[in-house]
């Protein structure tokens, strides 16, 4: 069984990465933030959904779909990716 890599970031590093990401989004740069291996690559939709979950931890997937104007299937797919990356828990 392959051992997973563990990444530890300080609050300052996370904030700096977030600032970089928002700047890239605002300036029309690629829609991906790469922090390490593939498990640490986040697409714009994943980041927006992760932010919304952080703002409202009890939000339901149907409410996320409504707020973003996407189908529940799209929301479920993004949530599944975030679960696999280990950044949210069910």
RAFENBEL-V795752 format. One record per pair of residues at least 12 apart in sequence whose C-alpha atoms are under 10 Angstrom apart, sorted by the first residue. I is the first residue (numbers start at 1). J is the second residue. Records with the same first field share a line. If there is no record, write none. Layout:
BEGIN
I=J ; J
END
This chain:
BEGIN
4=39
5=36 ; 37 ; 39
7=35 ; 36 ; 40
17=33 ; 34 ; 35
18=33 ; 47
20=33
21=33 ; 34 ; 42 ; 44 ; 47
22=44 ; 47
25=44
30=43 ; 44
31=43 ; 44 ; 45 ; 47
32=44 ; 45 ; 46 ; 47
33=47
38=85
39=81 ; 82 ; 84 ; 85 ; 86 ; 87
40=85 ; 86 ; 87
41=85
42=81 ; 82 ; 85
43=78
45=68 ; 74 ; 75 ; 78
46=75 ; 77 ; 78 ; 79 ; 81 ; 82
47=78 ; 82
48=68
49=61 ; 64 ; 65 ; 67 ; 68 ; 75 ; 78 ; 79 ; 82
50=78 ; 79 ; 82 ; 87 ; 88
52=64 ; 67 ; 68
53=79 ; 88
54=88
57=88
61=73 ; 74 ; 75 ; 76 ; 79
62=75 ; 76
63=75
64=76
END
